[in-house]
Structure formats: C-alpha cells, structure tokens
C-alpha cells in the first residue's frame, strides 16, 4: 500500500463496509497547497447510513481521517457529494395577516363539530 494512498484506501474500506451498495462507492483524491481533499460519492440510498444520525458517522470518519493526516503530515478534508435531488427542502411557510383571516377560532371549532 503506497503511503500517500492510505487515506483513500481507508475511506473506501470503511464506506464500502457501511454501504448497502458498495459497488457504487467512488472516492477521488486531489492534493493541492491546502492539503488532501477526498471526494466521496455513494448511492443515494446509502446517504443516510454514511451521514448517520445528526452527522455522527460522517463526523467520526472525518476524525479518523484527521488522525491519519496527522500521522502522515497532511491535512485531509472529506467532501461527501450530495446526489442530485438528494436534499428535500422544507416547504415555505405562508403567513396570512390577521386582516385577511375570515374566521375566528370559535367558528372553525363549530364547523368541526358538524
């Protein structure tokens, strides 16, 4: 195993172990003056598993990658590519000014009793 590829191989191993579709896991590695950037692309169905509850799994993977980077004198960053149409944006709330409200609470409750 090439010393400079340890981070990439580690990431591939961990993510393929977690993912339901390990064949769809793609990792690319780029090096620049800022350090090493690992781009991770997975099947959209696996995004929840890779991110984890409140980002806990992704945070843990990033922490271990940071340790690997310290051992190899490199700064390692992980970018998890969001699949197209992956993030569902919450619907915008609409606000109705009081002047436009046509019924009061009592009238609405009375209608529900019918």
GILINVEN-V503236 format. One record per residue. N is the residue number from 0. PHI is phi in whole degrees, 0 to 359 (none if undefined). Layout:
<<N | PHI> <N | PHI>>
//
This chain:
<<0 | none> <1 | 292> <2 | 301> <3 | 283> <4 | 258> <5 | 301> <6 | 298> <7 | 295> <8 | 292> <9 | 298> <10 | 300> <11 | 301> <12 | 299> <13 | 295> <14 | 293> <15 | 294> <16 | 289> <17 | 275> <18 | 288> <19 | 281> <20 | 240> <21 | 296> <22 | 290> <23 | 271> <24 | 283> <25 | 232> <26 | 235> <27 | 241> <28 | 235> <29 | 232> <30 | 239> <31 | 216> <32 | 294> <33 | 276> <34 | 130> <35 | 256> <36 | 242> <37 | 255> <38 | 260> <39 | 247> <40 | 233> <41 | 230> <42 | 298> <43 | 306> <44 | 291> <45 | 267> <46 | 302> <47 | 298> <48 | 291> <49 | 287> <50 | 286> <51 | 82> <52 | 294> <53 | 55> <54 | 81> <55 | 294> <56 | 291> <57 | 298> <58 | 297> <59 | 294> <60 | 296> <61 | 297> <62 | 297> <63 | 294> <64 | 297> <65 | 297> <66 | 296> <67 | 300> <68 | 296> <69 | 298> <70 | 295> <71 | 250> <72 | 54> <73 | 219> <74 | 261> <75 | 247> <76 | 241> <77 | 244> <78 | 244> <79 | 263> <80 | 285> <81 | 281> <82 | 293> <83 | 299> <84 | 74> <85 | 285> <86 | 267> <87 | 267> <88 | 278> <89 | 296> <90 | 293> <91 | 289> <92 | 278> <93 | 255> <94 | 246> <95 | 253> <96 | 298> <97 | 304> <98 | 295> <99 | 263> <100 | 287> <101 | 264> <102 | 231> <103 | 264> <104 | 299> <105 | 299> <106 | 293> <107 | 292> <108 | 297> <109 | 300> <110 | 294> <111 | 290> <112 | 287> <113 | 294>>
//
